[in-house]
Amino acid sequence: MKKCSFWKRIAAAAAAIMLIGTMGVSTMASEEFGGAGEDKGSITVHKYSRVTEATVSNPTGEAITDTSGLGTPLSGVGYTLYKLDMSDVTLNEGDSLTDVYETTIDGDNVEVEFTTASAASVTVDATIVVGESFTDEDGVLVFGVNGGASTLDQGYYLLVESTVPSGYTAINPTIVSIPLTNEDGTGYVYDVHVYPKNVSEIPITKILDDTSKTYHVGEDVSFTINAGFSNEEEGDNKVTSINDLRDNTDTTAVYGEMKITDKLVDSLKYKSSTVHYLTDTNQKIALTQEHYALTITNNICVWALTDEGIDLIIDNETANGKGVALVVNIVATVQVSDKALTNKASSYVKKAGAGTNPEEKETPDVKVPTGSIKISKIDAADDSYLAGAVFALATNEEGTTFLKKDGTYAEDITNIADLKAIQAELLLVTTDADGKAIFSGLICSDSEETPYRLIEIQSPEGYQLKEAAIEADLPTIGTTPGIEITVVVKNYANGTIDPDNPKFSLPLTGGTGTILFTVIGILIMTTTVVLYNRYKKKNNV
């Protein structure tokens, strides 16, 4: 049996976007919509994500035209709709179904217990009207429309979130009425729109602002980090709002801490950032450097609210709305790298006067779509993974122009010896215990293949060096951002024959190297010896 208990007063309903109207009616429930006519209605669910509880409400049930500030639409969220049997419920003047109710769900059996301002508790049954249905890619689900006509009878309904989106906390079962009084109080809304928002289980999110493009070295990429003024501590150390970050009990105020950390990987170089706070009316209020401190150490960026910043957010509640989250917009420049372009952010929220340090909460990895070449290094005999192979990357078909750590190029390299001489300047990757390595941040094209060549400059211990250049062209960018290929490279153990390495192979494609001069020298020496022996034999005759 699952039991959900919660307060549902008007203010709470607004904060949770449940769009439940106040029912100040003095007759039996069977007559509660007197004057509304016999029209039927519908319920449209608009599903969005968020990291904080506070949000914009629309208690009339009418559609919100500007949804830009409501968060990210969530698809695949399951809802089941029940009709409440209200025949035994009497609502007196001043009563509201949003006062207190408790829902008990046991399989198909659902009961709702109400406690109103003027009456004792009453338990009512709920009958399934529409079985579990799911939000579409826009986060929308419609109950009670058939052939363009509304089909739901007037009355009270219970909306239950039966499949919760991954990584989010389920909303409480919610009462929705058909109809609701419209905004100006002159009529009724039969096609009711509700905007339930799930709160992320992680009180911080990080998103890539433009996911439609493929990024490469030298380009800027921007992210938005949104962290709620809350933590997951228990008891006296729990933070539920910005007000918990300041304690005015004593003469001198005591402040808590709020900071966001972004651990940029080496392939992303910090360029700039702006900081705002978000209000429960969806305003973004800019903060200045007086209100936060930014420190950058080893590519780790930390934005921490100052006491002045905490004061500003708390004291400006009347003018701007209550602050619910800290928002950082960060711009970084893509660098070539031997690591994937993924990174994460974290938040740290400590209550004023708290005796212990709270746990830092991290976002999932955020991946930047880019051109990447993955290497899988294996034993040619048994396909086991090989660690310790070192590769350089050539950026032309001839294998003579090589990528350096700083994103520039070393040109006209035609042999291994010359390549090793500038090894410290090159961008090199080394295969790990799983035989894996990666070059990322690479330039690729939306019109043609981009040529790349892998050059092995050090083989795994006990294996022959792969002398031939290995083709690793990146294909044309498709409709999905990011190009990533995997190249399997086999090594042969010492003492075995590598069919891909001819006895006198050139060290690099298109290069002559030192082997040619060695061969010529051997031929000259051999010819000299042969001629000398003939001459000696002739003179001895």
N, C-alpha and C positions, 0 to 999 in steps of 0.2 A: 504494500500500500504506500502511495506517495502522498504526502501532506504538504500543502503550501500555505503558510500563514503570512499575512502582510497587511499593513495599513493602507487604505485607499481613500484618503481624503482628497478634496478638490485640489489642494496645492500639490499633493503627491501625484495625483493623476496628471496634472499639467507637467510636472517634472519628468514623468515617465512617458509622455506623449501617448497616452492611452485614449485621449479624446472622449472622455465620458462626461456627459452633461449632468448637471445637478437636477434631480427629479423632485422638486418641491411640490408634490401632488397629494391631495387629501382623500383620494378615493381608492377603491380596490384596484389591484394591478390589472385586472381585466379591463379596466376603464381608464388606465393611466394616460392613454394617448387620445383622450376625448378631443374632438375638434380637428384631428389630423386626417380624417377621412379614411378611406379603405385602401389607399395606395400601398403597394408593396415596395420593398427596398433591397439594397445590396450592401455588402461590406467589402471594401477594397483595402488590402493590406499593402503598405509600402515599407519595405524592410531595409534598414540602414544599419551600419555599424558605428560605434563610437567608443571612446575610451573613458568617458565621464558620464555620470548620471544626468546632469543638468542638460537641458536642451530647449528648443523652441516648441511650444505647444500650440495646438489648433483645436480648442475644445468644441467647436461647432460641428466638426465632422466634415467640413468642406475641404476640397483638395488644396494643397499648398502649391502655388504656382512656381515659386522659386525654391528649388530643392538643393541649390548649390552648397548651402551650409549644413546639410543634414548628414554628411558622411558618405561612406561607400556603400552602394547597393549590394545586398547579399542574396545570391541565388541558392536554390536547393534547401531553403529553410521550410520545415514542415509544420502546418497548422491543422488542427481539427476544430470544427465549429459545432457548438452545442446550443440548444434552445433551452432556456430556463422556464420551468413551470412555476409561475408567480401567482397562481390562483389563491394561495393561502397567505400571501404577503399583503399587509396593509401599510401604506405609506401615509403618515400624518404630516401636517404642515411642518416644515423644517427638517424632515427626514431626507436622507440621500442614500442611494445604494453605494455611494463611494465612501461611506463612513468606515465600517469594518466588515470584512468578510473573510471567510476561511474556506478553502477549496480542498476537498478530499477526492483523490482519483485512485480507483482500484479497478484496473482493467477498463471495461466498458461502463462501469458504474461510477457516476460523478455526482457529488453532492456539494452544494454551496450553502454555508451557514452565514446568515446576516445578523448583525447587531446594529440596529438603527438608534437614533438619538432618543426616540420616545417609546420604543417597543422592545420586548424581550427577544432573544435569539430565535430565528426561524430557519429551519433547514429545508431547502428545496432541491428537487431532482433536476438533472440536466440530461437531455436526450440528444444523441448525435444527429445533426442535420446534414453535415457534409463530412465524410471521412477525411483522413489525412491528405492534404494537397500541398504543393510546393511552390515557392516563389520562383519566378522566371529569372532570366539573366539581368533584368532591370530591377530585380528585387520586388516584383509586383505579383500579387495573388488576389483574384476576384472570387468572392463567394456570392451566389445568388443572381447570376445573370445567364439567361438562356435565350439565344436568338436575338440579343439586343434588349430584351425585356427583363426588368427586375422581378425576382421570384420569392424573396424572403418575406414572411409575414411580419407584421409589426410586433414588437416585444423586446425582451432582453435576451442577449446571446452571450455565451462564454467562449472566448477565443483562447485556445490552449496551444502553446508552442510545443509540438510533439517531437520534432527533430531539430536539435539545437545546432547552429553552425559551429564548425570546429574552431576551437580557440576562444569561444565566447560563453558568457553566462546566460542561461535561459531567462526569459522574461517571466514574470508571474502571470498566471491565468487572469484574463482581463474581461470585464463586463463591457459590452457595447450595446447600445440601444438603437432601435429603429422605430421612429425617426428621432432626430435631434433638432433642437430649436436652432434656426439659422443665426448668423452673426448679429443682425440688427433686431432679432426677436419678433419679426413679422410673419414668419413662416416656418416650414419644417424642411429638414434635410433627410431624404429617404435613402439616398445612395451615400453611405457614410464611408469616409476615408480615415484610416487609422495609420499611425506612424510609429509602431513599436521599434525601439532601438535596443540592440544588444550591447551590453558593456563587455569590452574585451577582458579576457582573463588576465592579460598582461596590461598593466596600466600605462603602456607606452607603445606607440606605433611609429614605424619609419617607412616611408614610401618613396619610390623613384618618381619624380614629378612627370617626366615624359617617358613612357614605356614604349613609344611607337618607333623609336629610332635605334640604330646601332652605333655605339660610340667607339672612337679610336683615339690613339695617342694625340694629345694636344687639345682635345675637345673638352668643354665644360659640361659637367653633369650636376643637376640639382636634386636635393632631397628635402622632404618635409618631415620633421620629427614632432610628434604631438604627445605630451606627457601630462596626465591628469594629476591634480593636486590630491593624491591619495597614495596609500601604501597598503600592504597586506599584513601588517602587524596585528597583534591581538591586544585587547585590554587597553591600558592607559597609553600605549605607544602608537595606537592606530590613528592614522590621518584620514579624514573623510572630506576635508575641504581646506581651502587656503587659510581659513581662520585658525586652523590648528597649528599654523606656522608662527603664530604670535600669541604670547601669553602676557596680558596686562594686569595680572593679579597683583603683582608687587608694584612698587613705585617705578622701578626700571623695567621696561619690557624685556622679555626673554624671547629669542627668535629660534625657530627651527632651521632646517636646511632643505633646499630644493635645487637639484642640479641634474643636467642632462649631459651624458658623455657619448661621444661618437668616436669609435675606434677605427679611424680610417686606415685601410690597408696601404701598403707601399705604393700600389698602383693608382691611388687617388691622393692628389696633393691639394691641401686646403687652399681656397682662394678667398672666400668671403662668407659672411652670414648676417642674418637679421633675426631679431628676437621679438616676439609678440606674446601677449596672453589672450586667450579666448574666453569670452563671457558666455553666460547662459542665454544671452540674446544673440549669439553668433556674431558678435563684433570681435574684430582683431585689433587690439590696442598695442601700438608700438612701444617698445621699451628702449631706453637709451643706455649708454654705458654706465650711467649712474645707478641703474637699476639691476645690472647684472655684471658679472666678471667673466671674461673669457681667457682661458689659459690653454696653450697648445704645447704639448711635450711629446716628442717622438711620434708625431702625427696623431696623437690622441687629443681631441678637442673637448673641453669641459666648459659648459655655460652654467654658472651658479647665480641664483638670485641673491642680491644683497639685501640687507635689512631695509634699505630705502625702497627696493623693488617690492618686497613683501608688503610694506606700508602702503605703497601706491595701489596695489591690487586690492587690498582689503578696504582702504579708505575711499576708493572711487566706486564702490559697489552701487551706491545710489545713482551716480551719474551714468555709469557705463554698463551696469549689470554685474552680477557676481562672477568673479574669475573662476574658471573651472579647469583650465589647462594652460601649460606653457608650450609655446610653439616656436621651433627653431627652423629656419630655412637656410640650408647650407649649400654652397657651391664649391665643387672640387674639380680639378683638372685631371683627366685621365693620363696615366703614365704607362709605358710599356712595363711588363712585369713577368716574373716567373711564378705568379700566383693568380688564382681566379679573382675577378673583380667582384667580390662579395664582402659586405661588412654589416655591422649591426650597431645599434645604439642602446643605451640603458638609462634608467632614471633612478634617482636616489631621493627619497622624501622622508625627512626626519621631523618628528613632532617637537614643538617647542618644549624644552625641559625634559625630553625623553632621556632615560638613563642608559638605553642600549641603542646600538646602531642597527637600523633596519637592513633587510636584504635588498641588494640592488637588483632591479628587474630588467631583463634584456628583451629586445625584439628578436624575431627570427632574422636569419640572414637575408639581406636585400641584394639581389644580383643585378649587376649592370650588364646589359646585352652588348657584346663586343665581339671582335674577331679573335678566336682562340684556336690554338693547335695543341691538342693533348697527345702525349707520347705514352705508349704502352710498351715496355721493354721486357722481352721474354727470351727464355732459352730456346734455341732452335730445335733441340732434341725433345724436350718434354713440356714446353710451354710454361715452365715455372717463371715467376717474376724475378727480375734482376734489378738490384739496386746499384747505385754508384756510377751509372753511365752519365757522361756530361755532354751536353749538346749546345752548339751555337746555331743561330738562325740566319740564313742568307735570304735577302729580300728580292732576288732576281733569279731568272731561270739559269743563268750561267753559274750561280753559286759563288759570286765573287764580291758581293756587297753585303756587309754583315751589320746587324742591329746592335747598337751599343746601349749601355745602361741608361744614358741620358736621353735616349730617343734619337740621337743622330746616327750616322752610318760610317763604317770603315769600308773604303772602296779598294778595288784592285787587289784583293787578297786571293792568291792563286795556289797556295799550298798550306799544308798543315803547320809547317814550321813558322811561317809568317803569322798564321792565325793564333798560334800559341804565344807568340811574342807580344801580342796585344790582348792577351786573355783577360787581364785585369780590367780592361775597358769594356769588354763585351757583356751583353746580356746573356748569361748562361743559365741553363737549368740542369738539375741533377735528379735522376730518378730515385724515388723513395723505396721503402721496403716492399711496396706493392708494385714496383716497376713503373710508377706514374710520375709524370712531370707535365708542366703546361707553360706555354707562352700565351699571354693575354694582352689586350689593348691594341691588337694588330689592325692595321688598315685593311679594309676590304671594300669591294665595289658593288653597286647595284646594277652594273651594266656588263661586267665581265669578270672572269676568274682573276684572282690576285696570286701571282707566283711566290712561293716560298720554298726553301730547301733546308732540310735539317742536316747538320754536319756533326758527326760524333767525333769529339776531340779526346775523349777518354773512355775506354771500354770498362765494363765491370771487371773486377779482379778475376783472373783465370780465363778470360775470354778475349777473342781476337777483336781488334778495332774494326768497326764498319767503315771502310775507307770511302766507299761510293756515296755521293750526295743522295739524299732521300727526298723524293718529291712530296710536297705537302701544300699544294695549292688550295687556297680558300675559295669555295664556290661563290657564285653571285648571291647577294643578299636577297632573300625571298620575302614573303609577306610577313613572316614572323621575325621580329628583330633579333639580331645576334647570329653569328655564324661560328659553329664549333665543330671541328673534325678531330678524329682520333687516328693516329698513325701507329701501326704496330711495327716495331723494329725487332728483328731477331738477331741474336748473337750466337756465334759458334764457339765452342770451348777450344782452348789452345790444344793443338795436336790433331784437330779435325779439319776437314776441308770446307771452306765457305764458298759455295758455287757462285755467290754474287761478287766475290772478290777475286778477280783474275790475278795470276801470279805477278804480273807487272802492271797492276792498275794504277792510274793516276790518283794522287791523293784527293783532288777535288775536280768536279766536273769543269771542263774547259781550261784546266791548268796544266802546266808542264812540270812544275816542281823541280826537285833535285834528282828524281829517278831517271829522267831522260839523260842528264849529264852523266850519271853513274853508268847507264847502259852504254853510252857512247865511249866512256873511258874504258869499260871492260872490253868492248869491241876493238878499240885501238891496241890495248895491251895484248889481246889474243892474237890479233893480226901480226903484231911485232914479234911475238914468240914464234909463230908459225914461219914467218919469213926468215927469222934468225936460224931456226933449225934447218930449213932448206939450204940456206947459205952455207951453214957449217958442214952439212952432209955433202954438198957439192965440192967443197974444198978438200974433203977427206978422200974423195974418189981418186 
